[in-house]
Amino acid sequence: MSDLVSRAVQDRGHKCHILETDLFPETVRLHLAQNPKCAGSFDLFLNETVVRLQDIAGVWYRRVAFPALEEMDPTYRDHSQQESHKTLQSVFAAMHRALWVDPVPRVLQGHHKVMQLEIAREVGLDIPDTLTTNDPVAARAFYDRHEGQIVTKMTHSFAVYEDGDERVVFTTPVEAADLEVLADIRLCPMIFQEKISKLVELRVTAIGDRLFVASIDASGSDIGKDDWRRDGHGLAGKFVEDEIPPELEKKLVEFMKRMGLIYGAIDIIRTPDGRHLFLEVNSAGEWGWIEMEVGHPIAQELAGVLTRQIPVSRPAPTIL
């Protein structure tokens, strides 16, 4: 996706540099010079290219990856990874004059699903009945109230590793047998939601006031019917362009404003009777496959936001 945005930025007559954060500090160097007599001089060295960070006009921020540092003594590896991460975060914070899509604190805050649902409800979006808890008794009562028709998900996305294989935790129906191990949640809070009948699942890519809507019918997939991501390969190419009612568009735009985000990947369920239920927004969500499968000009729209207020004649306008 970074290559798509980079090309779109350059097509507008601007310079663009891509910082692969997992290469810092092994192959990427930083010079951050500060003294009491003048403004700081922040230089980033990408191979043979020197990027003056104070000249950067716009930043598209997705995720910060940690360096592997495989050749380093394991005793000190974690500390070095943390120091490298904190150094980059400090640099990003110092680049406060640039336009960020989106500011790092807002991206991180935007991951909180409890806050998302509360803001969604406040702007009038329909949301599933939801319980986030580490109380097995409350979870069992929620299960009973919905007659067993509930799903569970984690408060944040992550993967576990078994025998070296990555296993991502997806949205999963709660079965009667799961009640036997419900006591385990007292050590690991989880989100429980009523199970919603699906016509299709919508992915709404929001960029400012623009919404790009796509949908997928995963009902024919045995492993992806509860969460299409579980069968991402089997459902490849199944997303199609879609649309939503104007009133829902207004509420989603207002939701993004309340969240303080320019960009967000919003997940919504459309029910057989035409209701639309907001599930969550990913403030650093993927969109490359949507552009390829559906044809939405997401990279162009992001580039437009990043460069809109930067004249091409400006000396060395740089986007990171």
Buried (B, 14 or more C-beta within 10 A) or exposed (E): BBEBBBEBBEEBEBBBBEBEBBBBBBEBEBEBEEEEEEEEEBBBEBEEEEBEBBBBBBBBBBEBEBBEBEEBEEEEBEEBBEEBBEBBBEBBEBBEEBBBBBBBEBBEBBBBBEEBBEBBBEBEBBBBEBBBBEBBEBBEEBBEEBEEEBBBBBBEBEEEEEEEEEEEBBBBBBEEEBBEEBEEBEEEEBBBBBBBEBBBBBBBBBBBEBBBBBBBBBEEBEEBBBBBBBBEEBBEEBBEEBEBEEEBBEBBBBBBBBBBBBBBBBBBBBBEEEEBBBBBBBBBBEBBBBBEBBEBBBBBBBBBBBBEEBEEEEEEBBBB
